[in-house]
Each structure stands twice: as C-alpha cells, then as structure tokens.
Amino acid sequence: MLRVLITIALLGVASAAVSTKIANWWTTFDHGGWSKCADGHFLTGMWRSARQIGDERIGRIEEGDCKSADSAYTGDCKQMDCYKLNIWSIFDKKGWATCKPGYFIQSIFSTKGKNLHNIEEFQCCKPRSKKVKQGQCYIQNVWQSFDNKGWSKCKAGYYMQGMFRNSCDKLYCLEEFKCCNMVATDSSVSTKIANWWSTFDHGGWSQCAAGHFLTGMWRSPRQIFDERIGRIEQGDCKSAPKNLGSGQECYKLNIWSIFDKKGWANCKPGYYMQSIFSTKGKGLHHIEEFQCCRPKGGVTVDGQCYIQNVWKSFDNKGWSKCKAGYYMQGMFRNSCDKLYCIEEFRCCSMKQKC
C-alpha cells in the first residue's frame, strides 16, 4: 500500500510540471487561418474525426494536444521564442516539413481548402529559458492511427517538430510525426581559488580568474596589532552556471571615499564582485575599487539577495562565504579601520533575464 501511495505521489509531481491544454480546431481547418496551441504550449498530437470516403479533408483535424515545457526547466521564464516556417511549396508534395533543431510546432496555418497542400506554415517555437534544450528525437508512425478517428500523438515527454506526408493529397496521407523531447542544459558551476597571499600586502588588483565571480574570502589568523588587509589571502571564485554563458562584461566601481568610513560598497544590481583593487597599506580605507561584472550580453538579473553576517567568521582564520548559488555584490564595513571590521557581505543569486 505504501509503495502505491508513493507511486501516485510521484506521478502527481511529474504531471504537475507539464500542463496540457486541448486546442479546439473544429472550425479552423475548415475555414483557413491559424490552428493554435495556447501560449506557452507546444503541439504533441492531433485528433481527427471519422474517415469518410470522398471527404478526407484537412478540416477533419479537430483538436490539438498541446503541452507546456516542464516547469522544472523553465522556472520563471515561461516565454517562447518563435519563427514562422514557410512550407507553401514543401508540403505540396511527398516529404517532410520540419522546424529547425531546438524548435517545436506551436501552430499550423492553412488556407481555405480541403487538401494537405493547403497546410502552408508552421509557427515553430522553443522555450526562452536557457535551462532547456532539445534532447532525443524519433519518428512516430501514424500510418494507421491517422487514417481513423482518434488521437495520433508523440510519446509522453515528446513534442512535434515536423510532419511527413505521402504522395496523395488527402488527410490520411499524413504518415509520420517527428517527435523530440526537451532536456536540461548543463548548469554546472566551476570553482577556482584565487591566490591573494601577496596582493593585499603590496597593493594592486586581487582578482578572480576570468569568467569567475567572488563568492567568499579566506583570511589568516587574527593577530593583535596586526589586523591588516593583507591577511586576506584567498578568494573563493565561481563561474556563472554554464548555461548562462562564459563571457563577462564589467565596469570599475570607485569606492575611494565610500569605503573610508562605515557603510556599504555595492556593485549595481545585476553585477557581482570579480576583483578588488587596493593601494599599499594596512587599513580598510586602502580598499579603493571593485571590478563589478555580469555574464556577457545582459542575459541575467539578480535573483534573490540576502545579507551574509560575517561579524564572527571574518574575525578569525578561515572562510567567510555566501551560501551556495550566491555571489558577492558588496561589503559592509564598520567604523574601525581594521580587517575584522568587515562585517557583512551582500550576496545575490543570478537568474536569466527573460
């Protein structure tokens, strides 16, 4: 009994991630125009009414089975990117009409008429989310199922990318669908530890590796009368998730006066600390600039942000870091000018700008 309940629960979770909407096409193929799936949905199959000798018109396509991409892949980015595929000549004869890789049929345009050659365009769409891409494809044989009343569909989890028609011009000569699934893109993050054992002692840039952002800092043990900034010895640097791209665009933030006193020094929203410039000296006021960067192309915005309390951790040897998945956007210093007076980090996650 417990196994059954667990199975039902898991099926419920899976079905909740993809929504299904049945498109009503009872008149559209008879009169011409667009036979559409709902916004955010892709065609996965079609229902036709009963075959009648002498009346195998395309108007017997009455409904579309339309499904969204898995919400685990799209997250907050539900929008689609689309283009129109002209098949005016392609679908006048035997052969395939197929969206380009990564795109799926969302709508079908037909002119008023009875035959397959009246199917003229596909609207081909893909999720805008960078978390998803095309996976495997296969050919769905509908030679028999589409000759008779009922549904002809891709397998669960697959979406229509194209259709094959045979030589005759009647509806029953739709013979095959190209069906492709969607899979998650690589969202892995690389980590590189930056060696700053001499940079804060001598002044200059303490940098993360190219393509990486600062997520935390390691300091050596606290010593009375020697709480210089040179005790910042390493930076914990992480890339953006791989599916958001590897390049960076940056600007330099001047904090020469800002960080001479108690308060925050922050990159602007959507940017994250990549490097810190200091002049030669011991006090916090020698921290003069941040290099603030974001993934190239403005593809991200801040997700969630929070304040990381380092009042205790940065008083002692070891790491002070943002939580996993977050990047440093700024630092707060207290009134004193010693290293232990760095008290808080502003930490923000990245999400795709949709």
C-alpha positions, 0 to 999 in steps of 0.5 A, spaced: 500 500 500 505 504 501 509 503 495 502 505 491 501 511 495 508 513 493 507 511 486 501 516 485 505 521 489 510 521 484 506 521 478 502 527 481 509 531 481 511 529 474 504 531 471 504 537 475 510 540 471 507 539 464 500 542 463 496 540 457 491 544 454 486 541 448 486 546 442 479 546 439 480 546 431 473 544 429 472 550 425 479 552 423 481 547 418 475 548 415 475 555 414 483 557 413 487 561 418 491 559 424 490 552 428 493 554 435 496 551 441 495 556 447 501 560 449 506 557 452 504 550 449 507 546 444 503 541 439 504 533 441 498 530 437 492 531 433 485 528 433 481 527 427 474 525 426 471 519 422 474 517 415 469 518 410 470 516 403 470 522 398 471 527 404 478 526 407 479 533 408 484 537 412 478 540 416 477 533 419 483 535 424 479 537 430 483 538 436 490 539 438 494 536 444 498 541 446 503 541 452 507 546 456 515 545 457 516 542 464 516 547 469 522 544 472 526 547 466 523 553 465 522 556 472 520 563 471 521 564 464 515 561 461 516 565 454 517 562 447 521 564 442 518 563 435 519 563 427 514 562 422 516 556 417 514 557 410 512 550 407 507 553 401 511 549 396 514 543 401 508 540 403 505 540 396 508 534 395 511 527 398 516 529 404 517 532 410 516 539 413 520 540 419 522 546 424 529 547 425 533 543 431 531 546 438 524 548 435 517 545 436 510 546 432 506 551 436 501 552 430 499 550 423 496 555 418 492 553 412 488 556 407 481 555 405 481 548 402 480 541 403 487 538 401 494 537 405 497 542 400 493 547 403 497 546 410 502 552 408 506 554 415 508 552 421 509 557 427 515 553 430 517 555 437 522 553 443 522 555 450 526 562 452 529 559 458 536 557 457 535 551 462 532 547 456 534 544 450 532 539 445 534 532 447 532 525 443 528 525 437 524 519 433 519 518 428 512 516 430 508 512 425 501 514 424 500 510 418 494 507 421 492 511 427 491 517 422 487 514 417 481 513 423 478 517 428 482 518 434 488 521 437 495 520 433 500 523 438 508 523 440 510 519 446 509 522 453 515 527 454 515 528 446 513 534 442 512 535 434 517 538 430 515 536 423 510 532 419 511 527 413 506 526 408 505 521 402 504 522 395 496 523 395 493 529 397 488 527 402 488 527 410 490 520 411 496 521 407 499 524 413 504 518 415 509 520 420 510 525 426 517 527 428 517 527 435 523 530 440 523 531 447 526 537 451 532 536 456 536 540 461 542 544 459 548 543 463 548 548 469 554 546 472 558 551 476 566 551 476 570 553 482 577 556 482 581 559 488 584 565 487 591 566 490 591 573 494 597 571 499 601 577 496 596 582 493 593 585 499 600 586 502 603 590 496 597 593 493 594 592 486 588 588 483 586 581 487 582 578 482 578 572 480 580 568 474 576 570 468 569 568 467 569 567 475 565 571 480 567 572 488 563 568 492 567 568 499 574 570 502 579 566 506 583 570 511 589 568 516 589 568 523 587 574 527 593 577 530 593 583 535 596 589 532 596 586 526 589 586 523 591 588 516 588 587 509 593 583 507 591 577 511 586 576 506 589 571 502 584 567 498 578 568 494 573 563 493 571 564 485 565 561 481 563 561 474 556 563 472 552 556 471 554 554 464 548 555 461 548 562 462 554 563 458 562 564 459 563 571 457 563 577 462 562 584 461 564 589 467 565 596 469 570 599 475 566 601 481 570 607 485 569 606 492 575 611 494 571 615 499 565 610 500 569 605 503 573 610 508 568 610 513 562 605 515 557 603 510 556 599 504 560 598 497 555 595 492 556 593 485 549 595 481 544 590 481 545 585 476 553 585 477 557 581 482 564 582 485 570 579 480 576 583 483 578 588 488 583 593 487 587 596 493 593 601 494 599 599 499 597 599 506 594 596 512 587 599 513 580 598 510 580 605 507 586 602 502 580 598 499 579 603 493 575 599 487 571 593 485 571 590 478 563 589 478 561 584 472 555 580 469 555 574 464 556 577 457 550 580 453 545 582 459 542 575 459 541 575 467 538 579 473 539 578 480 535 573 483 534 573 490 539 577 495 540 576 502 545 579 507 551 574 509 553 576 517 560 575 517 561 579 524 564 572 527 567 568 521 571 574 518 574 575 525 578 569 525 582 564 520 578 561 515 572 562 510 567 567 510 562 565 504 555 566 501 551 560 501 551 556 495 548 559 488 550 566 491 555 571 489 558 577 492 555 584 490 558 588 496 561 589 503 559 592 509 564 595 513 564 598 520 567 604 523 574 601 525 579 601 520 581 594 521 580 587 517 575 584 522 571 590 521 568 587 515 562 585 517 557 583 512 557 581 505 551 582 500 550 576 496 545 575 490 543 569 486 543 570 478 537 568 474 536 569 466 533 575 464 527 573 460 
